[in-house]
Amino acid sequence: MKSIFFSQSIISGANAMSAMNTKASLSALAFLVALAFALPQSKPVWASEGHGHGAAESAAETADAHDEDKALRLSQTQRELAGIRVETLSSSGFDLSAVATASLVVDRDRTITLAPQLEVRVLERHVVPGEEVKQGEPLLTLGGAAIAQAQADYINAATEWSRISRMGESAVSQSSRLQARVDYELKRAILESIKMTPKQIKALEAAPDSIGSFKLLAPINGRVQQDVASRGQVLAAGSPLMQLTDESYLWVEAELTPAQSRGLAMGSYARVSVSGRWLKAKVIGRSHELNPITRTEQVLLSMANPGHEVHAGEFAELLLPQNSRQGIVLPDAALSRSGDGDWQVFVEDADGFEALEVEIEARARGLNLVKGLEPGQRVVMSGAFFLASELAKSGFDIHNH
């Protein structure tokens, strides 16, 4: 009886083990089937089967995406922090050995000397020398006996003209009307000559008790220079109080020999080196006469100065345009080395900044005559080192290796 029970137990255990093995096999098979469906399917493309067109389109899209990815994109804040400056290229004839000394002066078209045409007394100061001010900001509070008299005369003339202008033609003669109008305009012009604004003059009519002083306001955006006014100081009519200069543009003054100035056309461009920076300047004037002592001709150039990087009074070197050799001239700051050691520049387009290899044909005084660029391209003139570093960190190869 025991032996029968033992045999049945063995058979039952075997059946149980068989069932467990079957379940395990089924589970493994289900896992493999699920894994096969989860993995991506790849199907070979054969040109002989007529599927080459789709493959070419896919490759072209991949190449376009790669071209877009290789461009470096920077926000405006990043550009400012990195000092990125971009210029549009133009072909110029430069002889890198044709250099003349020059100096920077203020742009006299963007400079105002404040010199009231009456005796004034400085009551208050509102700025310090070298301060950047905006148009309409107060500079000084001026007063004095002459100022008070001019303001009083204007109020009387304005009141008289207002009375006569409201009268009919039969009530006042034409000569009296004209005399009142001329007197009013004269007194207004005197206030304008002491640098009162039209708004200040108009307000004076409504507040005659304010005569005796006014605030001298900045007529332009600029920097306070040649500030000689002191509190309590009385200055004669026409004495300069201070100068306001818009430094966004400067003039370059150079004394050239007849040989250097020969062929120098109005409106042509030249390169100016100031404190290691190469900037672009436009010829705006020539004296067309020689200094009897130095036998040189004065030439004026206008130069943009964004960020006020350079200042009036600095010495400069002027690279003169020549017709002997045409090409693209770039400063050293525009060039960097690619991963394989070739020279490269960064060109800005709609996608961002892209590296482009160039060849250097001639070098002198921090300038390079390069080959491989076309006029009209926008090239980074400063900040190229930062872009080259970013390009190296991204691991992009300019040769697409």
C-alpha positions, 0 to 999 in steps of 0.5 A, spaced: 500 500 500 505 504 501 509 503 495 503 504 491 502 511 494 509 512 493 509 511 486 503 515 485 506 521 489 512 520 484 507 521 478 504 527 481 510 530 482 513 529 475 506 532 472 507 538 476 514 539 474 512 538 467 506 543 467 511 548 470 516 547 465 511 548 460 509 555 463 516 557 463 517 555 456 510 559 454 512 565 458 519 565 455 516 565 448 511 571 449 517 575 452 521 574 445 515 575 441 514 582 445 521 584 444 521 582 437 515 587 436 518 592 440 525 593 436 525 598 430 524 594 424 530 596 418 529 594 411 534 594 406 534 599 400 536 596 394 537 601 388 535 596 383 528 595 386 527 603 385 527 605 392 534 610 391 529 616 390 527 616 397 534 614 400 536 620 396 531 625 399 532 622 406 540 623 405 539 630 403 534 632 409 539 629 414 545 633 410 540 640 411 539 638 418 547 637 419 548 644 416 543 647 420 546 644 426 553 646 425 551 654 425 553 657 432 547 661 435 548 666 440 543 671 443 543 678 443 546 678 451 551 673 449 553 677 443 554 683 447 558 679 453 563 676 448 564 682 444 562 680 437 562 685 432 560 684 425 561 688 418 559 687 411 565 686 407 567 690 401 573 689 396 578 695 397 585 696 394 590 696 400 597 696 400 599 694 407 605 698 407 602 705 405 601 707 412 600 715 415 600 717 422 593 720 424 589 723 431 582 722 433 578 728 434 571 729 436 565 729 430 564 737 430 557 735 427 555 732 433 558 736 438 555 742 442 559 748 446 554 751 451 556 758 451 550 763 453 550 770 450 549 773 456 553 774 463 551 768 467 552 766 474 552 759 476 547 757 481 547 749 481 551 744 478 547 737 476 553 733 472 560 731 473 565 732 467 565 725 463 558 724 465 554 721 459 547 725 459 541 724 455 537 730 451 533 734 456 537 732 462 539 738 467 546 740 466 547 747 470 542 752 474 544 759 471 541 766 474 544 773 474 541 780 473 542 779 466 538 773 465 532 776 470 532 782 465 532 778 459 526 774 462 522 780 464 523 784 458 520 777 454 514 777 459 512 784 457 513 783 450 509 777 450 504 780 454 503 786 449 503 782 443 498 778 446 494 784 447 495 787 440 494 781 436 487 780 439 485 787 437 482 788 430 485 792 424 481 798 425 483 799 433 491 799 432 495 801 426 499 796 422 506 799 424 504 798 431 502 791 430 508 790 427 513 793 432 509 789 437 511 783 433 518 784 432 519 786 439 516 780 442 520 775 437 527 779 439 526 778 446 524 771 445 530 770 441 535 773 446 532 767 451 534 762 446 541 765 445 542 763 453 540 756 451 533 756 454 528 751 451 521 753 447 518 749 453 521 753 458 520 760 455 513 758 454 512 756 461 515 763 463 509 767 461 505 763 465 509 764 471 512 771 471 515 770 479 520 765 476 524 770 473 532 770 475 534 763 473 533 757 469 536 750 468 540 749 462 538 742 459 542 738 455 540 739 447 543 732 445 545 726 448 552 726 449 558 726 454 560 732 458 567 735 456 571 741 457 566 743 463 569 749 467 563 752 470 564 752 478 558 754 483 558 762 484 562 763 478 560 769 474 562 768 466 561 774 461 557 773 455 559 768 450 564 764 455 564 757 454 561 753 460 561 746 457 561 741 451 557 736 449 560 730 445 556 724 441 562 719 441 558 714 437 562 717 431 569 721 431 573 724 426 580 722 424 585 727 422 591 726 418 596 730 414 598 726 408 604 728 403 602 729 396 604 722 394 599 719 399 593 723 398 594 722 390 588 718 388 584 719 395 577 720 393 571 723 397 567 717 400 572 712 399 574 707 405 580 706 409 582 702 415 584 706 422 588 702 427 587 705 434 590 701 440 590 695 437 583 695 434 582 696 426 576 700 425 573 702 418 573 710 416 570 714 410 573 720 407 569 726 408 574 732 407 580 734 404 583 741 404 586 741 397 592 745 399 599 744 403 601 747 409 607 751 408 611 749 413 610 741 413 608 741 406 602 736 407 595 736 406 589 735 411 584 729 410 578 728 414 575 721 415 569 719 419 569 713 423 563 709 427 565 708 434 559 704 437 560 702 445 565 708 445 571 704 445 576 709 443 576 717 444 578 723 442 585 725 443 588 718 441 593 717 436 592 712 430 595 709 424 591 710 417 592 705 412 591 708 405 587 705 400 591 704 393 588 701 387 594 697 385 591 691 389 584 689 390 582 684 395 579 683 402 583 686 408 581 683 415 584 684 422 588 679 426 582 679 431 577 676 425 582 670 424 582 664 428 585 657 427 581 651 425 582 644 428 587 642 423 591 648 423 588 652 417 586 659 418 578 660 418 573 666 419 566 666 422 560 668 417 554 670 419 547 668 415 540 666 417 542 660 421 547 663 425 555 663 425 559 658 421 566 657 420 569 658 413 576 657 411 581 662 408 588 663 405 592 669 407 596 672 401 599 678 405 600 680 412 602 687 415 601 691 422 595 687 424 592 686 417 591 681 413 589 680 405 585 674 405 582 670 399 576 666 399 571 671 401 566 675 397 564 682 398 557 683 401 558 677 406 558 679 414 564 677 417 565 677 425 571 682 426 572 681 433 570 675 438 572 670 433 576 667 438 570 666 443 566 662 437 572 658 435 572 655 442 565 654 442 566 650 435 571 646 438 567 644 444 561 642 440 566 637 436 564 639 429 569 638 424 569 644 418 571 638 413 565 634 415 570 628 417 
